[in-house]
Amino acid sequence: MNSARLVRGAVAAALAAVLLTACSSDGENGVPRDWISDHYTSGDTGWVDWTSAPAQVADEIDDHRSALDRASGDNSEFLRYGDDMVTVSPYGSGSLITIEDYRNGYHRHRQHLFNWPDPDSQSFRGGGPGEGK
């Protein structure tokens, strides 16, 4: 009886892991984390492109997977992907790429995100798997 319960628990845990992976932000509308990791150098707080300006790096990321919204300000570029946000900012002679939760990024950079939805509003939907429900 206990072994059957353990097997059911293990199967449930495996299914949950698969579902969480499928719903992660690297999905069809999410941040292309794997692509960013493959194309840029990992740094302490994100990924680094040592030679390209933020606008060029943001173009590359957006060309790989189109962002839902894009904005710029203070020499930085901002890309929205559902519940996440990519910020590409100046870093030495290149760019620093960071990925953060949309809500946190919105509050940090709202002065540049004029037409982006406020994540604290009742109508905000992140654009993830449950969008439009």
C-alpha positions, 0 to 999 in steps of 0.5 A: 500500500505504501509503495503504491502511494509512493509511486503515485506521488512520484508520478504526480511530482514528475508530471508537475515538473513537466508542466512547470517546465512547459509553462516557464517563460522560455515557452512560445511567448516567454523570454528566450532565456535559453537563447540568451544564455547560448548567445551572451556571456553569463555575468554576476547579475545577468548576461553580457555582450561586451561590444554591442550597444543596448539597442543592437542587443535588444534588436537581436533578442526581439528578432529571435522572439518578438516581445509583446512591448518594447520601450527605451530610456536612459540608454536602456531598452526594455522588452516585455514577455508576458510575466517577465521583462528583459532590460538591456542596459549599457555596461562598459563598451557593451550591454548588460541583459537582465531578466526579471519579473514584470511587476518588479521591472515595471515599478523600477522603470515605469518612467520609460514604459508609457503604454505598458499595462500596469501590473497592479491594475485589475485588467492586467493579464501577463500574457502567459498561458492563461491570457484572456481567461 
